[in-house]
Amino acid sequence: MRLMFLRDQVGLVPSENYPDVAADLLVEGYDSPTLRELAGHLRNDPRGAADLWVQVREELGKPYEDDGEARRALVRHWLQQIVAGVLEPYNGANLILGHAWHELGQPAELNYLVVLRDDWDDMPQSREDISNKIVETAHEVLMDW
């Protein structure tokens, strides 16, 4: 569940999805008064859901983590998913570029993934080769990340 909280922290969980997330957390065994309230909250009130979500995190003892550590943990997760074949290479590289590379100060270890992601757009005829290179690079980065 930590990954879900990290995804939320970096803006990957829209507030209109908080009631569904709350319901999933209840199914997973988490519980608090505000969590139960949020699980039944209307989806058309994202601002109210966001307010409840802040309370839920507090009640569950899930504070926001250091931003850099949170993004590094997500990058590691996305790299693992790319290598395991769970996450499409382009989509994984896109997540890393869109939600971590700039925010982490453009770490050199991730530069080639960013180049490959750009190559995907620039060279559609080479996408299969680029996908393979993204997977290889993800594996190499995991060794040091």
Secondary structure, DSSP 8 states (H G I E B T S, - for coil): -HHHHHHHHTT-S-GGGHHHHHHHHHHTT---HHHHHHHTS-TT-HHHHHHHHHHHHHHHT-----HHHHHHHHHHHHHHHHHHTSS-HHHHHHHHIIIIITTTT--GGGHHHHHHHHHHHH-GGGHHHHHHHHHHHHHHHHHH-
